[in-house]
Every structure is written in C-alpha cells, then in structure tokens.
C-alpha cells in the first residue's frame, strides 16, 4: 500500500490510464466515478461515488485507505474554488477532509464574510463539523434514494 498520499494519487491515476481509460468513453462517461483499489488494481465505475466505493470495499474490505476516487473525465473526483486574497491578510489552516470515505489534505481559509464554497456543492452529501480547534470535518454521500 502506498505510504504517502501523493503515491496513492500517482498509482491510482496510472492504473486508471492503463486499465480503465481503454474501456470507457471518456466523453460519454465523463461524470462517472471510478473507485480504484491501488493494491489489487480492482476498479468500480458508477454515476454514484458511494455506490462505486461501497461495491469495491464489499469485495476488498481492506481497501479503505488505499482507494483512489476520481471521475472518468477528470483527474479528481471533486473540485472546490474560492477567491484570492492578498497573502498574509487572511488566516489559513491545513486540514484533512474525508469525502466519500477517502482522506484528503485540504487548505482552509478563514473568512468573516459569505462562505467561499457554496452549500450547493454539498447537495446529496451529509456534512459533519466539530467547531473547535482540531475538530473533525466529514463530508459523505447520502444514500441514493432513486430506487
């Protein structure tokens, strides 16, 4: 199992390029998620990130922590944006976020105004925040209720 997150990303994208890309229509399947177990090289593809991840973990229970999640049409699963501020004017923090069961290093900017990331990005996800120093922030997909 890769020891560093950058190795996980590199290995996940290498497996995607070698095994998945030749089997998918990148334009037609662009929004689908690919969950990749970087140790076994097993993959799951689904329009729902949680469904892909859950099926992969069902077959490989030890895959948590060694799974790379991305979209077929992008090198990542999710993108977040913000506004630039003059360096040193806004407090910033390094943090770890868990999204769809995957740990990610994130950069958090403290603001005294409207949040930079709209809550619309959280549609069909749950958000758990411990509002304290060192508190946990978790974002997880909600169960698909289209059945």
Order of alpha helices (4+ residues) and beta strands (2+ residues): alpha-beta-beta-alpha-beta-beta-beta-beta-beta
